[in-house]
Amino acid sequence: MQIPILSGTFADVSPDYRTSYPRNLVPVPKNTGISEGYLRPAEGIVAAGTGPGVDRGGINWNGVLYRVMGTKLVSISAGNVVTEIGDVGGTGRVTFTYGFEYLAVASGGNLWLYDGTTLAQVTDPDLLTVLDVVWVDGYFMTTDGEFLVVTELDDPFEVNPLKYGSSEADPDPVLALLKLRNEVYALNRYTIEVFDNVGGTGFPFQRINGAQIQKGCVGTHACCEFMDNIAFLGGGMNEAPSVFVGANGSAAKIATREIEEILQEYTEAELATAFLEARVDRAHEHLIIHLPRHCLVFDGVATTSLGVPVW
């Protein structure tokens, strides 16, 4: 007889039965003879030097770790030495991406480019406000919530207003941009549209109609690439928020009833500040959801192995 230990059950004040997920323990799918898995302690965090402020995001570019701390773009050496590069302003999380020559940072509604020596802001007024940025096929593509804006191929500091695109299948605002299999996903509040590079003299990307997903994302950082798909926190029009994994025109819900009960404790404005990230380590593929009062972790490999959602 197998004993389930990867989750438990408790009664709340409703009264109602709810699922109790392990806290600070990692479920590992392995048949031990008495259970289909076991729990091990989660990894800790090692402080990487002293920075100039609150950490707002980071990326590895050309073998170097770059982060924004406070308003400063910094590099962190293998010996945890923090070196300030320049000021990118803003508050809240930033978005990093990079092309062949530049590291790009979207911070405080502005776009900054760093070539390894000089940090400079893209000041072209046609760029509009920068909510998010991706690099695709030589372009830095940004959004201000209404338009999809691309920089010029021969000069990433220049923008041609005749090359604006838009995500118009639904009148909901564009909140985030992601790139998957060299296609751009424009994540709106209630829909997700996919664009492919077709060239031409105007906006070089064209909507792939059959790839549209009838769910949307709740915030700019509430999405990420996960297991060759797009994971996001959100939902469709008039739907309660949940967690989905989507691609190729469809979205599959991975949240359980208990996860949705937790999400119901937050307002829309609070959920909009959520941050999703993927972590691959030791045969685990974790989707980590950072919320104001919770941190939820979904294990994609364990879910596939056990046949039930593992949180």
ABEGO torsion letter per residue (X at the ends): XBBBAABBBBBBAOBBBBBBBBBGBBBBBBBAGABABBBBBBBBBBBBEBBAEBBAEBBBBGGBBBBBBEABBBBBBAAGBBBBABBAEEBEBBBBBBBAABBBBBBGGBBBBBAGABBBBBABAAAEBBABBBBBGGBBBBBAGABBBBBBAABAABBBAAABBBBAABABBBABBBBBGGBBBBBBAABBBBBBBAEEABBABBBBAAABBABBBABAAABBBBGGBBBBBEEBBGBBBBBBBBBGGBBBBABBAAAAAAAAABBAAAAAABBBBBBBBGGBBBBBBBBAABBBBBBAAAAAAAGBBBX
